[in-house]
Amino acid sequence: MILISNSFSWCLSAVIWGTVSDWVMIVVTFATLLYLRKTLTSQLHVQKLQLKATMIENSRFLADQDLRFDLQLVDSSFHSLGENKIIHIFIIGSTLKNGNCKNFQLKITAENTEISIDGGGIYTRSKDYQEFNGEN
Amino acid sequence: MGGVSIQEARITKNSMGRIKFKSEMERTQLFGDGAKVFLQLEFVDDANNKLLQTAQINIIQGGYQFVQNEIVEILTI
């Protein structure tokens, strides 16, 4: 025992090699470095994924802003009003093909004629649309 | 040059619309030299002050033309 003890004390002399607490500190520091590296790698990976997600959101936002209506002249008719006047009645159908929009406005301007809205609108609820078209 | 407008607080994909309007004019405005009648429809995003799409109806002798013009804009953030 004494021999072994002496031998150990020669091999692992605390003065040269440090105490157990020193070694534990080294092991813990090394383990911390490993986990720190792993955490940083993971964070970089997450940041790359977030960047990709942001780019997808941006492109989706741009696509949403680029609103497209499918327009059709559904019906038109004209009538004579007296000898001098003519009345044209138009029904324009529209379907929003993509995106959405707040505070939407349809402006109709006319040259050389007087116009007035005779009903209708752009409906987000199909029920209102059906009511306007007399469908049930 | 007169005008009317329809406003909606919010429209979403597949929103459908039927807009009925009438145009009243003198015969002389439609027939004769230089007669020209047209209606301009502008679809506007008021929140972003952006013209989305336009369409025109040109009323001509004996009929009309319906023209759709699409405005393409690239929005940068």
Backbone of each chain as ProteinMPNN parsed JSONL, in Angstrom:
{"seq_chain_A": "MILISNSFSWCLSAVIWGTVSDWVMIVVTFATLLYLRKTLTSQLHVQKLQLKATMIENSRFLADQDLRFDLQLVDSSFHSLGENKIIHIFIIGSTLKNGNCKNFQLKITAENTEISIDGGGIYTRSKDYQEFNGEN", "coords_chain_A": {"N_chain_A": [[0.828, -1.206, 0.0], [1.824, 1.195, 0.791], [3.818, 1.415, -1.067], [2.356, 1.555, -3.428], [0.91, 3.8, -2.883], [2.969, 5.643, -2.659], [3.97, 5.434, -5.209], [1.792, 6.424, -6.686], [1.668, 8.931, -5.668], [3.954, 9.861, -6.766], [3.506, 9.65, -9.469], [1.084, 11.112, -9.866], [1.489, 13.625, -8.683], [0.243, 16.164, -6.734], [1.283, 18.657, -6.783], [2.527, 18.847, -9.222], [0.63, 17.815, -11.157], [-1.833, 18.749, -10.339], [-4.807, 19.039, -8.288], [-7.679, 16.916, -7.546], [-9.928, 18.512, -7.767], [-8.997, 20.462, -9.518], [-8.754, 18.934, -11.86], [-11.398, 18.182, -12.184], [-12.477, 20.664, -12.703], [-11.263, 21.216, -15.122], [-12.359, 19.195, -16.715], [-15.053, 19.882, -16.554], [-14.951, 22.427, -17.723], [-14.161, 21.734, -20.331], [-16.328, 20.164, -21.1], [-18.255, 22.148, -20.981], [-17.344, 23.813, -23.037], [-17.773, 22.11, -25.209], [-20.612, 21.874, -25.159], [-21.258, 24.545, -25.497], [-20.316, 25.033, -28.058], [-21.962, 23.305, -29.429], [-24.417, 24.527, -28.911], [-24.068, 27.028, -30.169], [-23.755, 26.193, -32.831], [-26.281, 25.128, -33.207], [-27.839, 27.44, -32.877], [-26.968, 28.946, -35.082], [-27.971, 27.339, -37.11], [-30.718, 27.567, -36.607], [-31.037, 30.304, -37.058], [-30.485, 30.415, -39.786], [-32.661, 28.976, -40.74], [-34.712, 30.68, -39.898], [-34.163, 32.911, -41.476], [-34.682, 31.841, -43.984], [-37.423, 31.372, -43.657], [-38.331, 33.991, -43.321], [-37.737, 35.037, -45.832], [-39.472, 33.539, -47.399], [-41.91, 34.437, -46.34], [-41.733, 37.134, -47.089], [-41.817, 36.916, -49.918], [-44.328, 35.834, -50.135], [-45.838, 37.908, -49.1], [-45.342, 39.873, -51.027], [-46.533, 38.643, -53.209], [-49.147, 38.676, -52.344], [-49.672, 41.372, -52.344], [-49.806, 41.948, -54.974], [-52.422, 42.211, -56.333], [-54.951, 40.657, -58.27], [-57.651, 41.006, -60.382], [-60.216, 39.173, -61.872], [-61.918, 40.203, -64.515], [-65.095, 40.722, -65.961], [-67.333, 41.634, -68.506], [-70.446, 41.393, -67.773], [-73.049, 41.996, -68.523], [-74.729, 44.175, -70.784], [-76.715, 46.855, -71.817], [-78.619, 49.092, -73.846], [-80.689, 51.969, -73.88], [-83.041, 54.151, -75.348], [-83.717, 57.433, -74.329], [-86.099, 59.486, -74.607], [-85.67, 61.745, -77.358], [-83.124, 62.59, -77.556], [-81.428, 61.487, -75.688], [-79.375, 58.777, -74.501], [-79.211, 55.782, -72.711], [-76.88, 53.718, -71.216], [-76.579, 50.58, -69.724], [-74.493, 48.841, -67.621], [-73.128, 45.787, -66.406], [-70.583, 44.79, -64.471], [-68.607, 42.048, -63.729], [-66.567, 40.783, -61.133], [-63.795, 38.985, -59.846], [-61.691, 38.406, -57.211], [-58.54, 37.183, -57.607], [-56.291, 36.6, -56.134], [-54.642, 37.205, -52.975], [-55.401, 39.815, -50.564], [-57.111, 42.767, -49.491], [-57.186, 45.823, -47.747], [-59.341, 48.584, -47.174], [-60.423, 49.005, -49.828], [-61.075, 50.412, -53.035], [-63.161, 51.082, -55.739], [-62.973, 53.061, -58.453], [-64.897, 54.79, -60.709], [-64.668, 56.562, -63.549], [-65.781, 58.887, -65.976], [-65.945, 60.028, -69.336], [-67.471, 62.448, -71.243], [-69.98, 61.562, -70.541], [-72.577, 60.971, -68.173], [-72.423, 59.213, -65.194], [-73.858, 56.745, -63.008], [-74.033, 54.757, -60.087], [-75.818, 51.785, -59.995], [-76.401, 49.912, -58.156], [-75.081, 46.953, -56.46], [-71.771, 45.653, -55.716], [-68.617, 44.738, -54.217], [-68.27, 41.659, -52.922], [-67.411, 40.023, -49.923], [-68.668, 38.008, -48.703], [-70.309, 35.175, -49.854], [-73.002, 34.975, -49.638], [-74.096, 37.57, -49.714], [-73.416, 38.235, -52.275], [-74.907, 36.384, -53.725], [-77.453, 37.24, -53.029], [-77.567, 39.725, -54.28], [-77.529, 38.927, -56.907], [-79.921, 37.714, -57.068], [-80.028, 35.061, -56.405], [-80.665, 32.03, -54.591]], "CA_chain_A": [[0.0, 0.0, 0.0], [2.714, 2.356, 0.871], [4.488, 1.508, -2.355], [1.391, 2.073, -4.41], [0.631, 5.195, -2.502], [4.143, 6.433, -3.037], [4.032, 5.47, -6.667], [0.759, 7.38, -7.149], [2.042, 10.288, -5.284], [5.009, 10.306, -7.692], [2.902, 9.832, -10.804], [0.071, 12.167, -9.868], [1.794, 14.573, -7.627], [-0.682, 17.309, -6.783], [2.039, 19.878, -7.071], [2.759, 18.885, -10.675], [-0.568, 17.509, -11.951], [-3.039, 19.392, -9.805], [-5.661, 18.24, -7.411], [-8.897, 16.384, -8.185], [-10.82, 19.655, -8.094], [-8.465, 21.078, -10.735], [-9.121, 18.079, -12.979], [-12.868, 18.301, -12.38], [-12.702, 21.968, -13.338], [-10.85, 21.086, -16.531], [-13.369, 18.371, -17.401], [-16.286, 20.684, -16.663], [-14.692, 23.475, -18.723], [-14.161, 21.086, -21.642], [-17.731, 19.817, -21.391], [-18.954, 23.422, -21.254], [-16.951, 24.228, -24.387], [-18.474, 21.254, -26.175], [-22.027, 22.257, -25.211], [-21.319, 25.904, -26.046], [-20.134, 24.892, -29.511], [-23.189, 22.682, -29.931], [-25.47, 25.558, -28.84], [-23.809, 28.012, -31.222], [-24.085, 25.56, -34.113], [-27.738, 25.037, -33.264], [-28.349, 28.8, -33.09], [-26.711, 29.305, -36.48], [-28.921, 26.571, -37.913], [-32.039, 28.183, -36.41], [-31.019, 31.602, -37.735], [-30.603, 30.17, -41.237], [-34.054, 28.594, -40.986], [-35.534, 31.896, -39.749], [-33.928, 33.734, -42.66], [-35.45, 31.232, -45.078], [-38.848, 31.615, -43.385], [-38.59, 35.413, -43.587], [-37.739, 35.236, -47.292], [-40.732, 32.97, -47.895], [-42.963, 35.385, -45.942], [-41.599, 38.322, -47.953], [-42.319, 36.625, -51.264], [-45.784, 35.651, -50.008], [-46.388, 39.251, -48.927], [-45.3, 40.542, -52.33], [-47.557, 38.014, -54.054], [-50.451, 39.135, -51.865], [-49.854, 42.766, -52.714], [-50.017, 42.019, -56.411], [-53.791, 41.725, -56.489], [-55.432, 40.489, -59.634], [-59.077, 40.758, -60.521], [-60.702, 38.628, -63.137], [-63.051, 41.08, -64.823], [-65.932, 40.341, -67.096], [-68.517, 42.446, -68.764], [-71.501, 40.375, -67.667], [-74.232, 42.368, -69.287], [-74.843, 45.588, -71.132], [-77.866, 47.146, -72.661], [-78.823, 50.54, -73.97], [-82.073, 52.382, -74.103], [-83.212, 55.563, -75.719], [-84.526, 58.191, -73.381], [-86.518, 60.625, -75.421], [-85.054, 61.771, -78.688], [-81.714, 62.995, -77.531], [-80.586, 60.828, -74.697], [-79.174, 57.32, -74.548], [-78.733, 55.245, -71.431], [-76.232, 52.401, -71.269], [-76.479, 49.943, -68.41], [-73.426, 47.83, -67.634], [-72.85, 45.019, -65.188], [-69.221, 44.244, -64.492], [-68.355, 41.007, -62.722], [-65.148, 40.724, -60.766], [-63.389, 37.999, -58.839], [-60.301, 38.634, -56.786], [-57.885, 35.881, -57.797], [-55.273, 36.342, -55.104], [-54.377, 38.24, -51.985], [-56.509, 40.51, -49.933], [-56.88, 44.215, -49.514], [-57.974, 46.646, -46.837], [-59.709, 49.887, -47.741], [-60.46, 48.882, -51.288], [-61.961, 51.362, -53.697], [-63.305, 51.024, -57.196], [-63.358, 54.381, -58.952], [-65.335, 54.782, -62.108], [-64.743, 57.921, -64.081], [-66.349, 58.859, -67.319], [-65.754, 61.213, -70.166], [-68.597, 62.73, -72.149], [-71.208, 60.915, -70.115], [-72.809, 61.014, -66.723], [-72.623, 57.841, -64.728], [-74.329, 56.567, -61.626], [-74.051, 53.354, -59.646], [-77.192, 51.307, -59.947], [-76.437, 48.733, -57.255], [-73.961, 46.005, -56.522], [-70.586, 45.906, -54.903], [-67.695, 43.599, -54.199], [-68.696, 40.992, -51.699], [-66.542, 38.998, -49.344], [-69.531, 36.888, -48.336], [-71.015, 34.703, -51.047], [-74.441, 35.168, -49.414], [-74.448, 38.905, -50.21], [-73.273, 38.181, -53.731], [-76.074, 35.651, -54.239], [-78.646, 38.078, -52.849], [-77.576, 40.755, -55.322], [-77.837, 38.285, -58.187], [-81.234, 37.083, -56.982], [-79.893, 33.605, -56.241], [-80.922, 31.566, -53.228]], "C_chain_A": [[0.863, 1.257, 0.0], [3.414, 2.582, -0.443], [3.581, 2.129, -3.405], [1.122, 3.551, -4.15], [1.786, 6.106, -2.905], [4.246, 6.606, -4.54], [3.038, 6.482, -7.225], [1.156, 8.819, -6.842], [3.169, 10.81, -6.17], [4.408, 10.626, -9.048], [1.958, 11.028, -10.837], [0.333, 13.134, -8.712], [0.941, 15.823, -7.795], [0.034, 18.603, -7.13], [2.245, 20.032, -8.572], [1.46, 18.808, -11.462], [-1.85, 18.189, -11.462], [-3.876, 18.456, -8.978], [-6.853, 17.726, -8.207], [-9.805, 17.533, -8.602], [-10.33, 20.388, -9.348], [-8.892, 20.288, -11.968], [-10.612, 18.14, -13.273], [-13.178, 19.6, -13.105], [-12.369, 21.915, -14.841], [-11.9, 20.318, -17.323], [-14.638, 19.179, -17.61], [-16.112, 21.781, -17.717], [-14.751, 22.905, -20.137], [-15.586, 20.732, -22.068], [-18.531, 21.073, -21.726], [-18.64, 23.926, -22.661], [-17.689, 23.437, -25.452], [-19.929, 21.684, -26.32], [-22.211, 23.649, -25.81], [-21.236, 25.865, -27.573], [-21.413, 24.33, -30.148], [-24.33, 23.714, -29.974], [-25.297, 26.59, -29.946], [-24.162, 27.46, -32.595], [-25.597, 25.494, -34.292], [-28.357, 26.408, -33.531], [-28.152, 29.252, -34.524], [-27.709, 28.622, -37.404], [-30.312, 27.209, -37.834], [-32.108, 29.527, -37.124], [-31.161, 31.446, -39.246], [-32.039, 29.817, -41.593], [-34.976, 29.81, -40.895], [-35.392, 32.803, -40.952], [-34.72, 33.198, -43.848], [-36.939, 31.516, -44.91], [-39.219, 33.064, -43.679], [-38.662, 35.676, -45.087], [-39.02, 34.689, -47.91], [-41.896, 33.91, -47.577], [-42.942, 36.626, -46.821], [-42.187, 38.069, -49.331], [-43.828, 36.429, -51.239], [-46.474, 37.012, -49.869], [-46.447, 39.99, -50.263], [-46.363, 39.98, -53.26], [-48.946, 38.491, -53.652], [-50.731, 40.57, -52.274], [-50.199, 42.926, -54.182], [-51.41, 41.474, -56.731], [-54.215, 41.674, -57.957], [-56.935, 40.194, -59.627], [-59.332, 40.126, -61.884], [-61.973, 39.408, -63.457], [-63.812, 40.586, -66.04], [-67.056, 41.352, -67.271], [-69.687, 41.474, -68.848], [-72.687, 40.723, -68.56], [-74.15, 43.838, -69.675], [-76.06, 45.77, -72.019], [-77.994, 48.655, -72.802], [-80.259, 50.845, -74.365], [-82.085, 53.844, -74.531], [-84.102, 56.228, -74.682], [-84.91, 59.484, -74.091], [-85.797, 60.592, -76.762], [-83.552, 61.966, -78.629], [-80.811, 62.19, -76.621], [-80.522, 59.314, -74.874], [-78.669, 56.879, -73.176], [-78.121, 53.871, -71.676], [-76.217, 51.84, -69.868], [-75.452, 48.811, -68.506], [-73.414, 47.064, -66.324], [-71.469, 44.394, -65.358], [-69.1, 43.211, -63.385], [-66.87, 40.964, -62.402], [-64.917, 39.645, -59.724], [-61.936, 38.276, -58.491], [-59.579, 37.287, -56.783], [-56.845, 35.57, -56.724], [-55.219, 37.487, -54.098], [-55.617, 38.773, -51.296], [-56.128, 41.981, -49.779], [-57.781, 44.9, -48.492], [-58.234, 47.971, -47.527], [-59.637, 49.873, -49.271], [-61.424, 49.918, -51.87], [-61.975, 51.115, -55.209], [-63.804, 52.385, -57.657], [-63.785, 54.239, -60.409], [-65.446, 56.228, -62.564], [-65.211, 57.844, -65.534], [-66.069, 60.152, -68.051], [-66.9, 61.297, -71.15], [-69.868, 61.97, -71.783], [-71.361, 61.07, -68.603], [-73.088, 59.598, -66.264], [-73.165, 57.832, -63.306], [-74.352, 55.077, -61.323], [-75.508, 52.941, -59.478], [-77.294, 50.04, -59.092], [-75.209, 47.868, -57.411], [-72.809, 46.416, -55.643], [-69.658, 44.718, -55.019], [-67.881, 42.915, -52.852], [-67.685, 39.965, -51.222], [-67.378, 37.792, -48.919], [-70.351, 36.468, -49.55], [-72.52, 34.906, -50.913], [-74.906, 36.519, -49.984], [-74.429, 38.939, -51.739], [-74.491, 37.508, -54.357], [-77.34, 36.482, -54.123], [-78.734, 39.134, -53.942], [-77.979, 40.16, -56.667], [-79.193, 37.597, -58.189], [-81.176, 35.578, -56.886], [-80.202, 33.246, -54.797], [-80.185, 30.275, -52.945]], "O_chain_A": [[0.614, 2.224, -0.719], [3.598, 3.711, -0.899], [3.944, 3.048, -4.139], [1.11, 4.395, -5.046], [1.581, 7.203, -3.426], [4.541, 7.675, -5.075], [3.364, 7.284, -8.1], [0.997, 9.745, -7.637], [3.342, 12.019, -6.323], [4.699, 11.638, -9.685], [2.034, 11.86, -11.742], [-0.539, 13.395, -7.884], [0.924, 16.45, -8.854], [-0.552, 19.523, -7.701], [2.161, 21.126, -9.132], [1.212, 19.638, -12.336], [-2.857, 18.173, -12.17], [-3.674, 17.241, -8.973], [-7.02, 18.053, -9.382], [-10.383, 17.508, -9.688], [-11.135, 20.875, -10.143], [-9.326, 20.852, -12.972], [-11.04, 18.15, -14.427], [-14.022, 19.643, -14.0], [-13.07, 22.471, -15.685], [-12.285, 20.705, -18.426], [-15.227, 19.169, -18.692], [-17.02, 22.033, -18.509], [-15.323, 23.522, -21.036], [-15.997, 20.958, -23.206], [-19.369, 21.071, -22.627], [-19.519, 24.398, -23.382], [-18.164, 23.984, -26.448], [-20.432, 21.845, -27.432], [-23.175, 23.91, -26.53], [-21.971, 26.558, -28.276], [-21.876, 24.774, -31.198], [-25.099, 23.771, -30.934], [-26.271, 26.984, -30.588], [-24.775, 28.14, -33.417], [-26.124, 25.765, -35.371], [-29.293, 26.525, -34.321], [-29.04, 29.861, -35.12], [-28.225, 29.224, -38.346], [-30.993, 27.372, -38.847], [-33.128, 29.854, -37.731], [-31.852, 32.223, -39.904], [-32.577, 30.282, -42.598], [-35.898, 29.965, -41.697], [-36.369, 33.399, -41.407], [-35.335, 33.948, -44.606], [-37.632, 31.853, -45.869], [-40.29, 33.337, -44.22], [-39.516, 36.425, -45.561], [-39.586, 35.29, -48.823], [-42.757, 34.153, -48.422], [-43.988, 37.116, -47.248], [-42.949, 38.881, -49.855], [-44.529, 36.799, -52.182], [-47.543, 37.243, -50.435], [-47.44, 40.638, -50.594], [-47.013, 40.717, -54.002], [-49.815, 38.687, -54.502], [-51.877, 40.944, -52.522], [-50.809, 43.917, -54.584], [-51.548, 40.405, -57.325], [-53.872, 42.544, -58.757], [-57.411, 39.273, -58.964], [-58.739, 40.503, -62.895], [-62.979, 39.287, -62.758], [-63.232, 40.1, -67.011], [-67.637, 41.846, -66.305], [-69.89, 40.817, -69.868], [-73.245, 39.871, -69.251], [-73.56, 44.645, -68.956], [-76.374, 44.927, -72.859], [-77.518, 49.403, -71.948], [-80.924, 50.088, -75.072], [-81.246, 54.645, -74.122], [-85.096, 55.664, -74.225], [-84.134, 60.437, -74.157], [-85.373, 59.536, -77.231], [-82.815, 61.563, -79.529], [-79.588, 62.206, -76.761], [-81.47, 58.672, -75.327], [-77.815, 57.526, -72.57], [-78.747, 52.985, -72.258], [-75.877, 52.546, -68.919], [-75.547, 47.941, -69.371], [-73.66, 47.631, -65.259], [-71.23, 43.588, -66.258], [-69.453, 43.477, -62.236], [-66.025, 41.092, -63.288], [-65.742, 39.427, -58.836], [-61.073, 38.366, -59.364], [-59.954, 36.369, -56.053], [-56.559, 34.405, -56.447], [-55.696, 38.591, -54.359], [-56.719, 38.243, -51.437], [-54.966, 42.363, -49.924], [-58.97, 44.601, -48.385], [-57.446, 48.42, -48.359], [-58.89, 50.628, -49.894], [-62.447, 50.247, -51.27], [-60.934, 50.962, -55.847], [-64.904, 52.812, -57.306], [-63.088, 53.63, -61.22], [-66.227, 57.009, -62.021], [-65.034, 56.829, -66.208], [-65.971, 61.224, -67.453], [-67.246, 60.315, -71.806], [-70.735, 61.762, -72.632], [-70.39, 61.271, -67.874], [-73.884, 58.877, -66.866], [-72.964, 58.762, -62.525], [-74.649, 54.251, -62.187], [-76.314, 53.664, -58.892], [-78.178, 49.209, -59.298], [-74.416, 48.018, -58.341], [-72.878, 47.409, -54.919], [-69.883, 43.808, -55.816], [-67.677, 43.51, -51.794], [-67.175, 39.155, -51.995], [-66.856, 36.685, -48.791], [-71.003, 37.292, -50.191], [-73.236, 35.0, -51.91], [-75.945, 36.613, -50.638], [-75.269, 39.558, -52.392], [-75.036, 37.97, -55.36], [-78.2, 36.441, -55.002], [-79.81, 39.414, -54.469], [-78.674, 40.794, -57.461], [-79.58, 36.974, -59.178], [-82.134, 34.887, -57.234], [-80.021, 34.06, -53.891], [-80.284, 29.736, -51.842]]}, "seq_chain_B": "MGGVSIQEARITKNSMGRIKFKSEMERTQLFGDGAKVFLQLEFVDDANNKLLQTAQINIIQGGYQFVQNEIVEILTI", "coords_chain_B": {"N_chain_B": [[-66.063, 65.665, -66.745], [-67.137, 63.095, -64.952], [-67.578, 61.107, -61.919], [-67.848, 58.092, -59.968], [-67.766, 56.025, -56.993], [-67.015, 52.898, -55.386], [-66.679, 51.602, -52.211], [-64.937, 49.338, -50.109], [-64.357, 47.917, -46.943], [-62.748, 45.734, -46.605], [-61.447, 43.285, -48.723], [-61.169, 39.905, -49.737], [-59.371, 37.015, -50.958], [-60.98, 35.435, -53.684], [-63.206, 36.992, -53.364], [-66.24, 38.15, -54.676], [-67.732, 40.18, -57.163], [-70.363, 42.258, -58.346], [-71.003, 44.897, -60.24], [-73.228, 47.281, -60.944], [-73.889, 49.772, -63.181], [-75.004, 52.843, -64.619], [-74.882, 54.721, -67.606], [-75.34, 57.834, -68.866], [-76.014, 59.664, -71.699], [-75.842, 62.275, -74.2], [-77.114, 62.026, -77.492], [-75.572, 63.302, -79.362], [-73.109, 63.172, -78.248], [-72.279, 60.684, -78.714], [-72.6, 60.119, -81.394], [-71.433, 61.364, -84.492], [-68.856, 63.687, -85.621], [-65.747, 63.292, -84.038], [-66.857, 62.21, -81.789], [-66.778, 60.724, -78.667], [-66.905, 58.447, -76.109], [-66.043, 57.307, -73.017], [-65.524, 54.989, -70.291], [-63.749, 54.709, -67.337], [-62.389, 52.337, -65.244], [-61.015, 52.03, -62.11], [-59.202, 50.072, -59.961], [-58.419, 50.342, -56.743], [-56.073, 50.185, -54.114], [-56.614, 51.594, -51.278], [-55.432, 51.716, -48.795], [-52.729, 51.4, -49.219], [-52.419, 53.247, -51.127], [-52.396, 52.523, -53.883], [-52.598, 51.761, -57.287], [-54.272, 49.08, -58.539], [-55.378, 47.763, -60.713], [-56.749, 48.372, -63.941], [-59.568, 49.089, -66.021], [-61.283, 49.628, -69.077], [-64.139, 50.974, -70.642], [-65.064, 51.559, -73.757], [-67.37, 53.379, -75.372], [-68.778, 53.043, -78.401], [-69.95, 53.892, -81.688], [-72.728, 51.951, -82.275], [-71.972, 49.971, -80.535], [-69.685, 48.657, -78.077], [-66.465, 48.578, -76.511], [-64.606, 46.488, -74.42], [-61.973, 46.831, -72.395], [-59.276, 45.441, -70.764], [-56.768, 46.491, -68.729], [-53.831, 45.596, -67.288], [-52.007, 46.544, -64.508], [-48.728, 46.236, -63.641], [-46.762, 46.152, -60.888], [-43.715, 46.339, -59.094], [-43.149, 45.769, -55.85], [-41.029, 47.034, -53.455], [-39.459, 46.219, -50.4]], "CA_chain_B": [[-65.607, 64.315, -66.358], [-67.755, 62.729, -63.675], [-67.08, 59.847, -61.36], [-68.485, 57.49, -58.797], [-66.864, 55.022, -56.437], [-67.516, 51.889, -54.454], [-65.619, 51.331, -51.234], [-65.092, 48.174, -49.244], [-63.36, 47.942, -45.871], [-61.786, 44.642, -46.777], [-61.807, 42.215, -49.646], [-60.239, 38.782, -49.616], [-59.285, 36.144, -52.139], [-62.252, 34.885, -54.157], [-64.32, 37.939, -53.239], [-66.871, 38.297, -55.981], [-68.432, 41.44, -57.261], [-71.195, 42.639, -59.485], [-71.227, 46.332, -60.139], [-74.143, 47.713, -61.992], [-73.921, 51.219, -63.286], [-75.569, 53.309, -65.888], [-74.216, 55.856, -68.218], [-76.357, 58.6, -69.6], [-75.332, 60.628, -72.588], [-76.569, 62.856, -75.323], [-76.817, 61.349, -78.761], [-74.491, 64.008, -80.066], [-71.82, 62.797, -77.661], [-71.929, 59.354, -79.216], [-72.566, 60.118, -82.856], [-70.904, 62.592, -85.095], [-67.392, 63.823, -85.689], [-65.016, 63.449, -82.78], [-67.63, 61.689, -80.656], [-65.999, 59.74, -77.915], [-67.407, 58.252, -74.754], [-65.446, 56.138, -72.384], [-65.572, 54.84, -68.846], [-62.488, 54.17, -66.814], [-62.528, 51.704, -63.931], [-59.724, 51.922, -61.41], [-59.251, 49.289, -58.729], [-57.385, 51.009, -55.949], [-55.813, 49.809, -52.72], [-56.519, 52.893, -50.609], [-54.539, 51.625, -47.624], [-51.355, 51.602, -49.705], [-52.506, 54.225, -52.201], [-51.798, 51.827, -55.032], [-53.514, 51.37, -58.355], [-54.086, 47.639, -58.723], [-55.786, 47.298, -62.035], [-57.698, 49.284, -64.59], [-60.331, 48.573, -67.163], [-61.956, 50.719, -69.779], [-65.234, 50.658, -71.56], [-65.209, 52.597, -74.777], [-68.673, 53.265, -76.039], [-68.597, 53.512, -79.77], [-71.184, 53.788, -82.462], [-73.188, 50.584, -82.532], [-71.5, 48.954, -79.585], [-68.73, 49.086, -77.054], [-65.285, 47.733, -76.342], [-64.228, 46.331, -73.02], [-60.522, 46.633, -72.421], [-58.66, 45.264, -69.445], [-55.325, 46.777, -68.67], [-53.289, 45.197, -66.009], [-50.843, 47.316, -64.068], [-47.817, 45.384, -62.887], [-45.813, 46.952, -60.114], [-42.877, 45.546, -58.203], [-43.072, 46.47, -54.569], [-39.814, 46.694, -52.712], [-39.584, 46.48, -48.96]], "C_chain_B": [[-66.171, 63.973, -64.981], [-67.204, 61.429, -63.155], [-67.879, 59.385, -60.171], [-67.507, 56.474, -58.225], [-67.594, 54.079, -55.495], [-66.373, 51.602, -53.49], [-65.955, 50.113, -50.397], [-63.995, 48.221, -48.182], [-62.304, 46.865, -46.083], [-62.309, 43.667, -47.831], [-60.743, 41.128, -49.556], [-60.283, 37.943, -50.889], [-60.647, 35.507, -52.42], [-63.457, 35.77, -53.856], [-64.915, 38.152, -54.628], [-67.666, 39.593, -56.022], [-69.296, 41.533, -58.492], [-71.475, 44.117, -59.313], [-72.092, 46.751, -61.317], [-74.13, 49.233, -62.042], [-74.471, 51.647, -64.629], [-74.92, 54.601, -66.334], [-75.232, 56.566, -69.108], [-75.674, 59.648, -70.457], [-76.269, 61.177, -73.661], [-76.189, 62.093, -76.588], [-75.616, 61.997, -79.473], [-73.109, 63.645, -79.512], [-71.342, 61.446, -78.202], [-71.788, 59.312, -80.733], [-71.998, 61.432, -83.374], [-69.386, 62.642, -85.023], [-66.788, 64.006, -84.297], [-65.752, 62.919, -81.56], [-66.825, 60.601, -79.949], [-66.564, 59.655, -76.495], [-66.641, 57.089, -74.144], [-65.529, 56.195, -70.864], [-64.276, 54.193, -68.397], [-62.747, 53.596, -65.428], [-61.148, 51.559, -63.309], [-59.924, 51.173, -60.103], [-58.08, 49.753, -57.868], [-57.297, 50.409, -54.542], [-55.582, 51.117, -51.965], [-55.559, 52.878, -49.436], [-53.091, 51.898, -48.038], [-51.288, 52.617, -50.841], [-51.906, 53.671, -53.498], [-52.881, 51.445, -56.054], [-53.261, 49.913, -58.699], [-54.348, 47.224, -60.17], [-56.743, 48.317, -62.655], [-58.458, 48.559, -65.689], [-61.04, 49.755, -67.811], [-63.13, 50.187, -70.574], [-65.342, 51.833, -72.519], [-66.549, 52.39, -75.473], [-68.533, 53.876, -77.425], [-69.916, 53.352, -80.522], [-71.517, 52.324, -82.7], [-72.638, 49.562, -81.56], [-70.526, 49.521, -78.57], [-67.533, 48.146, -77.088], [-64.98, 47.658, -74.855], [-62.745, 45.971, -72.984], [-59.999, 46.486, -70.99], [-57.183, 45.587, -69.539], [-54.825, 46.381, -67.299], [-52.045, 46.02, -65.692], [-49.957, 46.384, -63.245], [-46.811, 46.287, -62.176], [-44.989, 46.026, -59.242], [-42.696, 46.352, -56.93], [-41.796, 46.066, -53.856], [-39.994, 47.059, -51.256], [-38.313, 47.176, -48.465]], "O_chain_B": [[-65.723, 64.51, -63.968], [-66.46, 60.73, -63.843], [-68.502, 60.177, -59.464], [-66.536, 56.101, -58.883], [-68.622, 54.407, -54.903], [-65.236, 51.385, -53.909], [-67.108, 49.889, -50.027], [-62.842, 48.529, -48.485], [-61.126, 47.059, -45.782], [-63.478, 43.282, -47.814], [-59.567, 41.409, -49.326], [-61.122, 38.146, -51.766], [-61.361, 35.099, -51.504], [-64.598, 35.358, -54.065], [-64.196, 38.312, -55.615], [-68.205, 40.034, -55.007], [-68.993, 40.959, -59.539], [-72.114, 44.53, -58.345], [-71.74, 46.596, -62.486], [-74.343, 49.892, -61.025], [-74.411, 50.922, -65.622], [-74.482, 55.431, -65.538], [-75.876, 55.968, -69.97], [-74.85, 60.423, -69.972], [-77.32, 60.614, -73.967], [-75.075, 61.586, -76.716], [-74.784, 61.328, -80.085], [-72.09, 63.784, -80.189], [-70.156, 61.12, -78.148], [-70.969, 58.573, -81.28], [-72.098, 62.473, -82.724], [-68.733, 61.77, -84.45], [-67.284, 64.792, -83.49], [-65.328, 63.146, -80.427], [-66.277, 59.692, -80.573], [-66.681, 60.656, -75.789], [-66.606, 56.0, -74.716], [-65.594, 57.259, -70.249], [-63.783, 53.248, -69.013], [-63.261, 54.284, -64.547], [-60.229, 51.023, -63.929], [-60.711, 51.582, -59.25], [-56.914, 49.577, -58.222], [-58.308, 50.165, -53.883], [-54.488, 51.679, -52.006], [-54.943, 53.894, -49.114], [-52.332, 52.538, -47.31], [-50.233, 52.821, -51.442], [-51.03, 54.281, -54.113], [-53.923, 50.886, -55.711], [-52.157, 49.551, -59.106], [-53.609, 46.43, -60.751], [-57.454, 49.03, -61.946], [-58.011, 47.535, -66.207], [-61.35, 50.75, -67.156], [-63.093, 49.077, -71.106], [-65.672, 52.952, -72.126], [-66.804, 51.35, -76.079], [-68.216, 55.055, -77.587], [-70.864, 52.744, -80.026], [-70.718, 51.562, -83.243], [-72.838, 48.365, -81.768], [-70.55, 50.71, -78.252], [-67.606, 47.048, -77.638], [-65.086, 48.649, -74.132], [-62.333, 44.927, -73.489], [-60.266, 47.324, -70.128], [-56.454, 45.009, -70.345], [-55.364, 46.806, -66.277], [-51.149, 46.164, -66.524], [-50.411, 45.81, -62.255], [-46.107, 47.078, -62.805], [-45.503, 45.042, -58.71], [-42.164, 47.462, -56.939], [-41.524, 44.878, -53.68], [-40.602, 48.076, -50.922], [-38.202, 47.489, -47.28]]}, "name": "protein", "num_of_chains": 2, "seq": "MILISNSFSWCLSAVIWGTVSDWVMIVVTFATLLYLRKTLTSQLHVQKLQLKATMIENSRFLADQDLRFDLQLVDSSFHSLGENKIIHIFIIGSTLKNGNCKNFQLKITAENTEISIDGGGIYTRSKDYQEFNGENMGGVSIQEARITKNSMGRIKFKSEMERTQLFGDGAKVFLQLEFVDDANNKLLQTAQINIIQGGYQFVQNEIVEILTI"}
